[in-house]
């Protein structure tokens, strides 16, 4: 996980530099649209459904804490 994070953190400036060099600076913002769609799609298909009433009791507010 840390390796992938470091890879994509290093890839971001390189990719945005290429986009601004060869296309336009506005293209940097367009890269977020397919990434957001991919993220939403993967989240919807790979997370279990959250049903009300399942799991632990509702936690109470810890006022003294």
PQR file with spaces between the fields and no chain letter, atoms N, CA, C, O and H, PARSE charges and radii, in Angstrom:
ATOM       1  N    UNK     1       0.829   -1.173    0.000 -0.4000 1.5000
ATOM       2  CA   UNK     1       0.000    0.000    0.000 -0.0000 2.0000
ATOM       3  C    UNK     1       0.883    1.251    0.000  0.5500 1.7000
ATOM       4  O    UNK     1       0.614    2.208   -0.725 -0.5500 1.4000
ATOM       5  N    UNK     2       1.920    1.233    0.803 -0.4000 1.5000
ATOM       6  CA   UNK     2       2.807    2.398    0.847 -0.0000 2.0000
ATOM       7  C    UNK     2       3.557    2.571   -0.467  0.5500 1.7000
ATOM       8  O    UNK     2       3.787    3.696   -0.912 -0.5500 1.4000
ATOM       9  H    UNK     2       2.139    0.455    1.392  0.4000 1.0000
ATOM      10  N    UNK     3       3.933    1.468   -1.081 -0.4000 1.5000
ATOM      11  CA   UNK     3       4.631    1.552   -2.362 -0.0000 2.0000
ATOM      12  C    UNK     3       3.746    2.122   -3.456  0.5500 1.7000
ATOM      13  O    UNK     3       4.194    2.938   -4.261 -0.5500 1.4000
ATOM      14  H    UNK     3       3.746    0.555   -0.719  0.4000 1.0000
ATOM      15  N    UNK     4       2.490    1.695   -3.487 -0.4000 1.5000
ATOM      16  CA   UNK     4       1.557    2.225   -4.484 -0.0000 2.0000
ATOM      17  C    UNK     4       1.287    3.703   -4.233  0.5500 1.7000
ATOM      18  O    UNK     4       1.207    4.491   -5.175 -0.5500 1.4000
ATOM      19  H    UNK     4       2.125    1.033   -2.833  0.4000 1.0000
ATOM      20  N    UNK     5       1.148    4.074   -2.978 -0.4000 1.5000
ATOM      21  CA   UNK     5       0.928    5.488   -2.651 -0.0000 2.0000
ATOM      22  C    UNK     5       2.110    6.336   -3.079  0.5500 1.7000
ATOM      23  O    UNK     5       1.927    7.418   -3.636 -0.5500 1.4000
ATOM      24  H    UNK     5       1.213    3.433   -2.213  0.4000 1.0000
ATOM      25  N    UNK     6       3.310    5.862   -2.828 -0.4000 1.5000
ATOM      26  CA   UNK     6       4.501    6.616   -3.219 -0.0000 2.0000
ATOM      27  C    UNK     6       4.622    6.701   -4.740  0.5500 1.7000
ATOM      28  O    UNK     6       5.021    7.733   -5.281 -0.5500 1.4000
ATOM      29  H    UNK     6       3.459    4.983   -2.375  0.4000 1.0000
ATOM      30  N    UNK     7       4.277    5.618   -5.419 -0.4000 1.5000
ATOM      31  CA   UNK     7       4.339    5.622   -6.880 -0.0000 2.0000
ATOM      32  C    UNK     7       3.386    6.650   -7.472  0.5500 1.7000
ATOM      33  O    UNK     7       3.773    7.429   -8.342 -0.5500 1.4000
ATOM      34  H    UNK     7       3.953    4.781   -4.980  0.4000 1.0000
ATOM      35  N    UNK     8       2.145    6.655   -7.006 -0.4000 1.5000
ATOM      36  CA   UNK     8       1.169    7.585   -7.562 -0.0000 2.0000
ATOM      37  C    UNK     8       1.420    9.017   -7.103  0.5500 1.7000
ATOM      38  O    UNK     8       1.075    9.959   -7.816 -0.5500 1.4000
ATOM      39  H    UNK     8       1.830    6.021   -6.299  0.4000 1.0000
ATOM      40  N    UNK     9       2.006    9.194   -5.943 -0.4000 1.5000
ATOM      41  CA   UNK     9       2.372   10.545   -5.520 -0.0000 2.0000
ATOM      42  C    UNK     9       3.482   11.103   -6.407  0.5500 1.7000
ATOM      43  O    UNK     9       3.512   12.303   -6.682 -0.5500 1.4000
ATOM      44  H    UNK     9       2.286    8.428   -5.364  0.4000 1.0000
ATOM      45  N    UNK    10       4.383   10.250   -6.851 -0.4000 1.5000
ATOM      46  CA   UNK    10       5.439   10.693   -7.767 -0.0000 2.0000
ATOM      47  C    UNK    10       4.920   10.831   -9.196  0.5500 1.7000
ATOM      48  O    UNK    10       5.430   11.652   -9.958 -0.5500 1.4000
ATOM      49  H    UNK    10       4.359    9.276   -6.628  0.4000 1.0000
ATOM      50  N    UNK    11       3.927   10.052   -9.566 -0.4000 1.5000
ATOM      51  CA   UNK    11       3.378   10.105  -10.912 -0.0000 2.0000
ATOM      52  C    UNK    11       2.528   11.351  -11.152  0.5500 1.7000
ATOM      53  O    UNK    11       2.439   11.823  -12.285 -0.5500 1.4000
ATOM      54  H    UNK    11       3.512    9.385   -8.947  0.4000 1.0000
ATOM      55  N    UNK    12       1.910   11.885  -10.117 -0.4000 1.5000
ATOM      56  CA   UNK    12       1.027   13.034  -10.245 -0.0000 2.0000
ATOM      57  C    UNK    12       1.681   14.249  -10.874  0.5500 1.7000
ATOM      58  O    UNK    12       1.163   14.768  -11.863 -0.5500 1.4000
ATOM      59  H    UNK    12       1.983   11.502   -9.196  0.4000 1.0000
ATOM      60  N    UNK    13       2.801   14.725  -10.339 -0.4000 1.5000
ATOM      61  CA   UNK    13       3.440   15.888  -10.957 -0.0000 2.0000
ATOM      62  C    UNK    13       3.943   15.629  -12.379  0.5500 1.7000
ATOM      63  O    UNK    13       3.920   16.526  -13.222 -0.5500 1.4000
ATOM      64  H    UNK    13       3.222   14.304   -9.536  0.4000 1.0000
ATOM      65  N    UNK    14       4.390   14.421  -12.639 -0.4000 1.5000
ATOM      66  CA   UNK    14       4.871   14.093  -13.988 -0.0000 2.0000
ATOM      67  C    UNK    14       3.705   14.112  -14.977  0.5500 1.7000
ATOM      68  O    UNK    14       3.813   14.693  -16.056 -0.5500 1.4000
ATOM      69  H    UNK    14       4.408   13.693  -11.955  0.4000 1.0000
ATOM      70  N    UNK    15       2.594   13.477  -14.609 -0.4000 1.5000
ATOM      71  CA   UNK    15       1.434   13.441  -15.483 -0.0000 2.0000
ATOM      72  C    UNK    15       0.856   14.839  -15.692  0.5500 1.7000
ATOM      73  O    UNK    15       0.502   15.201  -16.814 -0.5500 1.4000
ATOM      74  H    UNK    15       2.507   13.005  -13.732  0.4000 1.0000
ATOM      75  N    UNK    16       0.760   15.616  -14.632 -0.4000 1.5000
ATOM      76  CA   UNK    16       0.218   16.970  -14.794 -0.0000 2.0000
ATOM      77  C    UNK    16       1.172   17.839  -15.614  0.5500 1.7000
ATOM      78  O    UNK    16       0.713   18.694  -16.371 -0.5500 1.4000
ATOM      79  H    UNK    16       1.047   15.321  -13.721  0.4000 1.0000
ATOM      80  N    UNK    17       2.460   17.648  -15.487 -0.4000 1.5000
ATOM      81  CA   UNK    17       3.418   18.383  -16.309 -0.0000 2.0000
ATOM      82  C    UNK    17       3.284   18.046  -17.784  0.5500 1.7000
ATOM      83  O    UNK    17       3.364   18.931  -18.635 -0.5500 1.4000
ATOM      84  H    UNK    17       2.833   16.953  -14.872  0.4000 1.0000
ATOM      85  N    UNK    18       3.080   16.766  -18.091 -0.4000 1.5000
ATOM      86  CA   UNK    18       2.882   16.365  -19.481 -0.0000 2.0000
ATOM      87  C    UNK    18       1.584   16.935  -20.050  0.5500 1.7000
ATOM      88  O    UNK    18       1.538   17.385  -21.195 -0.5500 1.4000
ATOM      89  H    UNK    18       3.015   16.047  -17.399  0.4000 1.0000
ATOM      90  N    UNK    19       0.540   16.908  -19.239 -0.4000 1.5000
ATOM      91  CA   UNK    19      -0.736   17.453  -19.710 -0.0000 2.0000
ATOM      92  C    UNK    19      -0.645   18.945  -19.973  0.5500 1.7000
ATOM      93  O    UNK    19      -1.177   19.429  -20.972 -0.5500 1.4000
ATOM      94  H    UNK    19       0.577   16.543  -18.309  0.4000 1.0000
ATOM      95  N    UNK    20       0.019   19.680  -19.093 -0.4000 1.5000
ATOM      96  CA   UNK    20       0.117   21.127  -19.303 -0.0000 2.0000
ATOM      97  C    UNK    20       1.079   21.466  -20.438  0.5500 1.7000
ATOM      98  O    UNK    20       0.921   22.495  -21.095 -0.5500 1.4000
ATOM      99  H    UNK    20       0.451   19.286  -18.281  0.4000 1.0000
ATOM     100  N    UNK    21       2.051   20.629  -20.670 -0.4000 1.5000
ATOM     101  CA   UNK    21       3.020   20.881  -21.734 -0.0000 2.0000
ATOM     102  C    UNK    21       2.405   20.668  -23.117  0.5500 1.7000
ATOM     103  O    UNK    21       2.612   21.467  -24.030 -0.5500 1.4000
ATOM     104  H    UNK    21       2.179   19.793  -20.137  0.4000 1.0000
ATOM     105  N    UNK    22       1.643   19.576  -23.260 -0.4000 1.5000
ATOM     106  CA   UNK    22       1.189   19.193  -24.587 -0.0000 2.0000
ATOM     107  C    UNK    22      -0.273   19.504  -24.870  0.5500 1.7000
ATOM     108  O    UNK    22      -0.663   19.562  -26.036 -0.5500 1.4000
ATOM     109  H    UNK    22       1.474   18.926  -22.519  0.4000 1.0000
ATOM     110  N    UNK    23      -1.088   19.704  -23.854 -0.4000 1.5000
ATOM     111  CA   UNK    23      -2.507   19.974  -24.105 -0.0000 2.0000
ATOM     112  C    UNK    23      -2.836   21.377  -23.611  0.5500 1.7000
ATOM     113  O    UNK    23      -2.739   22.343  -24.368 -0.5500 1.4000
ATOM     114  H    UNK    23      -0.771   19.656  -22.906  0.4000 1.0000
ATOM     115  N    UNK    24      -3.217   21.491  -22.372 -0.4000 1.5000
ATOM     116  CA   UNK    24      -3.583   22.769  -21.773 -0.0000 2.0000
ATOM     117  C    UNK    24      -3.616   22.564  -20.270  0.5500 1.7000
ATOM     118  O    UNK    24      -3.758   21.433  -19.804 -0.5500 1.4000
ATOM     119  H    UNK    24      -3.296   20.707  -21.757  0.4000 1.0000
ATOM     120  N    UNK    25      -3.488   23.631  -19.512 -0.4000 1.5000
ATOM     121  CA   UNK    25      -3.479   23.480  -18.064 -0.0000 2.0000
ATOM     122  C    UNK    25      -4.828   23.011  -17.546  0.5500 1.7000
ATOM     123  O    UNK    25      -4.895   22.431  -16.463 -0.5500 1.4000
ATOM     124  H    UNK    25      -3.373   24.549  -19.891  0.4000 1.0000
ATOM     125  N    UNK    26      -5.909   23.246  -18.291 -0.4000 1.5000
ATOM     126  CA   UNK    26      -7.238   22.804  -17.861 -0.0000 2.0000
ATOM     127  C    UNK    26      -7.389   21.284  -17.936  0.5500 1.7000
ATOM     128  O    UNK    26      -8.273   20.719  -17.292 -0.5500 1.4000
ATOM     129  H    UNK    26      -5.855   23.717  -19.171  0.4000 1.0000
ATOM     130  N    UNK    27      -6.552   20.634  -18.698 -0.4000 1.5000
ATOM     131  CA   UNK    27      -6.622   19.179  -18.833 -0.0000 2.0000
ATOM     132  C    UNK    27      -6.268   18.477  -17.528  0.5500 1.7000
ATOM     133  O    UNK    27      -6.648   17.325  -17.317 -0.5500 1.4000
ATOM     134  H    UNK    27      -5.834   21.092  -19.221  0.4000 1.0000
ATOM     135  N    UNK    28      -5.547   19.162  -16.657 -0.4000 1.5000
ATOM     136  CA   UNK    28      -5.196   18.583  -15.360 -0.0000 2.0000
ATOM     137  C    UNK    28      -6.463   18.281  -14.567  0.5500 1.7000
ATOM     138  O    UNK    28      -6.524   17.283  -13.849 -0.5500 1.4000
ATOM     139  H    UNK    28      -5.238   20.098  -16.827  0.4000 1.0000
ATOM     140  N    UNK    29      -7.477   19.140  -14.693 -0.4000 1.5000
ATOM     141  CA   UNK    29      -8.716   18.927  -13.956 -0.0000 2.0000
ATOM     142  C    UNK    29      -9.574   17.850  -14.595  0.5500 1.7000
ATOM     143  O    UNK    29     -10.381   17.230  -13.902 -0.5500 1.4000
ATOM     144  H    UNK    29      -7.428   19.951  -15.277  0.4000 1.0000
ATOM     145  N    UNK    30      -9.431   17.605  -15.890 -0.4000 1.5000
ATOM     146  CA   UNK    30     -10.227   16.587  -16.559 -0.0000 2.0000
ATOM     147  C    UNK    30      -9.789   15.174  -16.202  0.5500 1.7000
ATOM     148  O    UNK    30     -10.565   14.233  -16.366 -0.5500 1.4000
ATOM     149  H    UNK    30      -8.776   18.108  -16.453  0.4000 1.0000
ATOM     150  N    UNK    31      -8.576   15.007  -15.722 -0.4000 1.5000
ATOM     151  CA   UNK    31      -8.107   13.675  -15.344 -0.0000 2.0000
ATOM     152  C    UNK    31      -8.860   13.160  -14.116  0.5500 1.7000
ATOM     153  O    UNK    31      -8.914   11.952  -13.887 -0.5500 1.4000
ATOM     154  H    UNK    31      -7.945   15.772  -15.588  0.4000 1.0000
ATOM     155  N    UNK    32      -9.441   14.068  -13.327 -0.4000 1.5000
ATOM     156  CA   UNK    32     -10.175   13.662  -12.136 -0.0000 2.0000
ATOM     157  C    UNK    32     -11.501   12.993  -12.466  0.5500 1.7000
ATOM     158  O    UNK    32     -11.979   12.174  -11.681 -0.5500 1.4000
ATOM     159  H    UNK    32      -9.397   15.049  -13.514  0.4000 1.0000
ATOM     160  N    UNK    33     -12.105   13.315  -13.597 -0.4000 1.5000
ATOM     161  CA   UNK    33     -13.422   12.763  -13.942 -0.0000 2.0000
ATOM     162  C    UNK    33     -13.367   11.239  -14.112  0.5500 1.7000
ATOM     163  O    UNK    33     -14.155   10.546  -13.469 -0.5500 1.4000
ATOM     164  H    UNK    33     -11.716   13.980  -14.235  0.4000 1.0000
ATOM     165  N    UNK    34     -12.481   10.686  -14.944 -0.4000 1.5000
ATOM     166  CA   UNK    34     -12.457    9.219  -15.045 -0.0000 2.0000
ATOM     167  C    UNK    34     -11.957    8.547  -13.765  0.5500 1.7000
ATOM     168  O    UNK    34     -12.394    7.443  -13.439 -0.5500 1.4000
ATOM     169  H    UNK    34     -11.841   11.250  -15.467  0.4000 1.0000
ATOM     170  N    UNK    35     -11.065    9.184  -13.053 -0.4000 1.5000
ATOM     171  CA   UNK    35     -10.602    8.592  -11.798 -0.0000 2.0000
ATOM     172  C    UNK    35     -11.710    8.548  -10.760  0.5500 1.7000
ATOM     173  O    UNK    35     -11.830    7.566  -10.026 -0.5500 1.4000
ATOM     174  H    UNK    35     -10.710   10.080  -13.318  0.4000 1.0000
ATOM     175  N    UNK    36     -12.515    9.587  -10.686 -0.4000 1.5000
ATOM     176  CA   UNK    36     -13.641    9.596   -9.750 -0.0000 2.0000
ATOM     177  C    UNK    36     -14.676    8.554  -10.145  0.5500 1.7000
ATOM     178  O    UNK    36     -15.217    7.868   -9.279 -0.5500 1.4000
ATOM     179  H    UNK    36     -12.418   10.384  -11.282  0.4000 1.0000
ATOM     180  N    UNK    37     -14.962    8.424  -11.436 -0.4000 1.5000
ATOM     181  CA   UNK    37     -15.919    7.416  -11.897 -0.0000 2.0000
ATOM     182  C    UNK    37     -15.414    6.007  -11.591  0.5500 1.7000
ATOM     183  O    UNK    37     -16.187    5.147  -11.171 -0.5500 1.4000
ATOM     184  H    UNK    37     -14.522    8.982  -12.140  0.4000 1.0000
ATOM     185  N    UNK    38     -14.141    5.775  -11.797 -0.4000 1.5000
ATOM     186  CA   UNK    38     -13.549    4.476  -11.474 -0.0000 2.0000
ATOM     187  C    UNK    38     -13.631    4.189   -9.978  0.5500 1.7000
ATOM     188  O    UNK    38     -13.956    3.072   -9.575 -0.5500 1.4000
ATOM     189  H    UNK    38     -13.512    6.474  -12.138  0.4000 1.0000
ATOM     190  N    UNK    39     -13.343    5.177   -9.169 -0.4000 1.5000
ATOM     191  CA   UNK    39     -13.388    5.010   -7.720 -0.0000 2.0000
ATOM     192  C    UNK    39     -14.802    4.710   -7.238  0.5500 1.7000
ATOM     193  O    UNK    39     -14.999    3.822   -6.408 -0.5500 1.4000
ATOM     194  H    UNK    39     -13.079    6.085   -9.496  0.4000 1.0000
ATOM     195  N    UNK    40     -15.782    5.438   -7.749 -0.4000 1.5000
ATOM     196  CA   UNK    40     -17.171    5.194   -7.361 -0.0000 2.0000
ATOM     197  C    UNK    40     -17.604    3.803   -7.811  0.5500 1.7000
ATOM     198  O    UNK    40     -18.257    3.085   -7.055 -0.5500 1.4000
ATOM     199  H    UNK    40     -15.622    6.159   -8.424  0.4000 1.0000
ATOM     200  N    UNK    41     -17.252    3.421   -9.017 -0.4000 1.5000
ATOM     201  CA   UNK    41     -17.615    2.095   -9.509 -0.0000 2.0000
ATOM     202  C    UNK    41     -16.997    0.977   -8.690  0.5500 1.7000
ATOM     203  O    UNK    41     -17.677    0.013   -8.339 -0.5500 1.4000
ATOM     204  H    UNK    41     -16.721    4.005   -9.631  0.4000 1.0000
ATOM     205  N    UNK    42     -15.720    1.097   -8.385 -0.4000 1.5000
ATOM     206  CA   UNK    42     -15.053    0.072   -7.570 -0.0000 2.0000
ATOM     207  C    UNK    42     -15.615    0.012   -6.159  0.5500 1.7000
ATOM     208  O    UNK    42     -15.734   -1.067   -5.578 -0.5500 1.4000
ATOM     209  H    UNK    42     -15.167    1.880   -8.670  0.4000 1.0000
ATOM     210  N    UNK    43     -15.960    1.170   -5.607 -0.4000 1.5000
ATOM     211  CA   UNK    43     -16.530    1.195   -4.263 -0.0000 2.0000
ATOM     212  C    UNK    43     -17.890    0.517   -4.240  0.5500 1.7000
ATOM     213  O    UNK    43     -18.182   -0.263   -3.333 -0.5500 1.4000
ATOM     214  H    UNK    43     -15.864    2.046   -6.078  0.4000 1.0000
ATOM     215  N    UNK    44     -18.721    0.809   -5.228 -0.4000 1.5000
ATOM     216  CA   UNK    44     -20.058    0.211   -5.258 -0.0000 2.0000
ATOM     217  C    UNK    44     -20.027   -1.291   -5.501  0.5500 1.7000
ATOM     218  O    UNK    44     -20.892   -2.013   -5.005 -0.5500 1.4000
ATOM     219  H    UNK    44     -18.484    1.443   -5.964  0.4000 1.0000
ATOM     220  N    UNK    45     -19.057   -1.767   -6.248 -0.4000 1.5000
ATOM     221  CA   UNK    45     -19.017   -3.195   -6.553 -0.0000 2.0000
ATOM     222  C    UNK    45     -18.238   -4.019   -5.536  0.5500 1.7000
ATOM     223  O    UNK    45     -18.432   -5.233   -5.460 -0.5500 1.4000
ATOM     224  H    UNK    45     -18.355   -1.181   -6.651  0.4000 1.0000
ATOM     225  N    UNK    46     -17.365   -3.397   -4.756 -0.4000 1.5000
ATOM     226  CA   UNK    46     -16.485   -4.172   -3.882 -0.0000 2.0000
ATOM     227  C    UNK    46     -16.700   -3.964   -2.392  0.5500 1.7000
ATOM     228  O    UNK    46     -15.950   -4.515   -1.586 -0.5500 1.4000
ATOM     229  H    UNK    46     -17.208   -2.411   -4.817  0.4000 1.0000
ATOM     230  N    UNK    47     -17.688   -3.199   -2.009 -0.4000 1.5000
ATOM     231  CA   UNK    47     -17.971   -3.039   -0.579 -0.0000 2.0000
ATOM     232  C    UNK    47     -19.271   -3.752   -0.250  0.5500 1.7000
ATOM     233  O    UNK    47     -20.205   -3.753   -1.053 -0.5500 1.4000
ATOM     234  H    UNK    47     -18.298   -2.752   -2.664  0.4000 1.0000
ATOM     235  N    UNK    48     -19.333   -4.355    0.925 -0.4000 1.5000
ATOM     236  CA   UNK    48     -20.575   -5.049    1.288 -0.0000 2.0000
ATOM     237  C    UNK    48     -21.672   -4.032    1.607  0.5500 1.7000
ATOM     238  O    UNK    48     -21.379   -2.903    2.001 -0.5500 1.4000
ATOM     239  H    UNK    48     -18.575   -4.354    1.576  0.4000 1.0000
ATOM     240  N    UNK    49     -22.921   -4.426    1.439 -0.4000 1.5000
ATOM     241  CA   UNK    49     -24.017   -3.509    1.748 -0.0000 2.0000
ATOM     242  C    UNK    49     -24.098   -3.251    3.250  0.5500 1.7000
ATOM     243  O    UNK    49     -23.875   -4.155    4.056 -0.5500 1.4000
ATOM     244  H    UNK    49     -23.160   -5.343    1.120  0.4000 1.0000
ATOM     245  N    UNK    50     -24.407   -2.060    3.606 -0.4000 1.5000
ATOM     246  CA   UNK    50     -24.570   -1.692    5.003 -0.0000 2.0000
ATOM     247  C    UNK    50     -26.059   -1.684    5.318  0.5500 1.7000
ATOM     248  O    UNK    50     -26.810   -0.837    4.834 -0.5500 1.4000
ATOM     249  H    UNK    50     -24.588   -1.326    2.952  0.4000 1.0000
ATOM     250  N    UNK    51     -26.461   -2.625    6.122 -0.4000 1.5000
ATOM     251  CA   UNK    51     -27.876   -2.727    6.469 -0.0000 2.0000
ATOM     252  C    UNK    51     -28.096   -2.137    7.855  0.5500 1.7000
ATOM     253  O    UNK    51     -27.317   -2.390    8.773 -0.5500 1.4000
ATOM     254  H    UNK    51     -25.851   -3.313    6.515  0.4000 1.0000
ATOM     255  N    UNK    52     -29.148   -1.358    8.004 -0.4000 1.5000
ATOM     256  CA   UNK    52     -29.442   -0.829    9.332 -0.0000 2.0000
ATOM     257  C    UNK    52     -29.818   -1.946   10.289  0.5500 1.7000
ATOM     258  O    UNK    52     -30.507   -2.895    9.915 -0.5500 1.4000
ATOM     259  H    UNK    52     -29.781   -1.152    7.258  0.4000 1.0000
ATOM     260  N    UNK    53     -29.367   -1.825   11.506 -0.4000 1.5000
ATOM     261  CA   UNK    53     -29.708   -2.815   12.519 -0.0000 2.0000
ATOM     262  C    UNK    53     -28.720   -3.954   12.627  0.5500 1.7000
ATOM     263  O    UNK    53     -28.838   -4.767   13.543 -0.5500 1.4000
ATOM     264  H    UNK    53     -28.807   -1.054   11.810  0.4000 1.0000
ATOM     265  N    UNK    54     -27.748   -4.052   11.731 -0.4000 1.5000
ATOM     266  CA   UNK    54     -26.763   -5.124   11.829 -0.0000 2.0000
ATOM     267  C    UNK    54     -25.504   -4.575   12.467  0.5500 1.7000
ATOM     268  O    UNK    54     -25.202   -3.388   12.348 -0.5500 1.4000
ATOM     269  H    UNK    54     -27.652   -3.391   10.987  0.4000 1.0000
ATOM     270  N    UNK    55     -24.792   -5.420   13.125 -0.4000 1.5000
ATOM     271  CA   UNK    55     -23.548   -4.988   13.740 -0.0000 2.0000
ATOM     272  C    UNK    55     -23.744   -4.614   15.202  0.5500 1.7000
ATOM     273  O    UNK    55     -24.686   -5.059   15.858 -0.5500 1.4000
ATOM     274  H    UNK    55     -25.037   -6.385   13.221  0.4000 1.0000
ATOM     275  N    UNK    56     -22.848   -3.803   15.683 -0.4000 1.5000
ATOM     276  CA   UNK    56     -22.852   -3.441   17.095 -0.0000 2.0000
ATOM     277  C    UNK    56     -23.956   -2.427   17.392  0.5500 1.7000
ATOM     278  O    UNK    56     -24.521   -1.797   16.498 -0.5500 1.4000
ATOM     279  H    UNK    56     -22.083   -3.442   15.150  0.4000 1.0000
ATOM     280  N    UNK    57     -24.236   -2.299   18.698 -0.4000 1.5000
ATOM     281  CA   UNK    57     -25.206   -1.283   19.118 -0.0000 2.0000
ATOM     282  C    UNK    57     -24.685    0.094   18.782  0.5500 1.7000
ATOM     283  O    UNK    57     -23.493    0.295   18.548 -0.5500 1.4000
ATOM     284  H    UNK    57     -23.777   -2.810   19.424  0.4000 1.0000
ATOM     285  N    UNK    58     -25.589    1.018   18.765 -0.4000 1.5000
ATOM     286  CA   UNK    58     -25.204    2.398   18.505 -0.0000 2.0000
ATOM     287  C    UNK    58     -24.422    2.916   19.698  0.5500 1.7000
ATOM     288  O    UNK    58     -24.864    2.788   20.840 -0.5500 1.4000
ATOM     289  H    UNK    58     -26.557    0.854   18.955  0.4000 1.0000
ATOM     290  N    UNK    59     -23.263    3.500   19.434 -0.4000 1.5000
ATOM     291  CA   UNK    59     -22.400    4.003   20.505 -0.0000 2.0000
ATOM     292  C    UNK    59     -23.003    5.265   21.088  0.5500 1.7000
ATOM     293  O    UNK    59     -23.568    6.093   20.374 -0.5500 1.4000
ATOM     294  H    UNK    59     -22.905    3.603   18.507  0.4000 1.0000
ATOM     295  N    UNK    60     -22.874    5.396   22.390 -0.4000 1.5000
ATOM     296  CA   UNK    60     -23.361    6.589   23.060 -0.0000 2.0000
ATOM     297  C    UNK    60     -22.252    7.617   23.125  0.5500 1.7000
ATOM     298  O    UNK    60     -21.070    7.279   23.064 -0.5500 1.4000
ATOM     299  H    UNK    60     -22.415    4.724   22.970  0.4000 1.0000
ATOM     300  N    UNK    61     -22.635    8.855   23.246 -0.4000 1.5000
ATOM     301  CA   UNK    61     -21.683    9.950   23.328 -0.0000 2.0000
ATOM     302  C    UNK    61     -20.976    9.906   24.670  0.5500 1.7000
ATOM     303  O    UNK    61     -21.628    9.851   25.713 -0.5500 1.4000
ATOM     304  H    UNK    61     -23.595    9.130   23.295  0.4000 1.0000
ATOM     305  N    UNK    62     -19.662    9.928   24.657 -0.4000 1.5000
ATOM     306  CA   UNK    62     -18.862    9.896   25.874 -0.0000 2.0000
ATOM     307  C    UNK    62     -18.610   11.337   26.319  0.5500 1.7000
ATOM     308  O    UNK    62     -17.615   11.955   25.941 -0.5500 1.4000
ATOM     309  H    UNK    62     -19.132    9.973   23.810  0.4000 1.0000
ATOM     310  N    UNK    63     -19.536   11.857   27.128 -0.4000 1.5000
ATOM     311  CA   UNK    63     -19.451   13.259   27.555 -0.0000 2.0000
ATOM     312  C    UNK    63     -18.224   13.528   28.416  0.5500 1.7000
ATOM     313  O    UNK    63     -17.530   14.514   28.166 -0.5500 1.4000
ATOM     314  H    UNK    63     -20.345   11.354   27.435  0.4000 1.0000
ATOM     315  N    UNK    64     -17.909   12.681   29.444 -0.4000 1.5000
ATOM     316  CA   UNK    64     -16.728   12.988   30.259 -0.0000 2.0000
ATOM     317  C    UNK    64     -15.420   12.892   29.460  0.5500 1.7000
ATOM     318  O    UNK    64     -14.454   13.599   29.745 -0.5500 1.4000
ATOM     319  H    UNK    64     -18.472   11.880   29.647  0.4000 1.0000
ATOM     320  N    UNK    65     -15.407   12.018   28.472 -0.4000 1.5000
ATOM     321  CA   UNK    65     -14.188   11.837   27.694 -0.0000 2.0000
ATOM     322  C    UNK    65     -13.961   12.966   26.743  0.5500 1.7000
ATOM     323  O    UNK    65     -12.972   12.966   26.010 -0.5500 1.4000
ATOM     324  H    UNK    65     -16.192   11.444   28.240  0.4000 1.0000
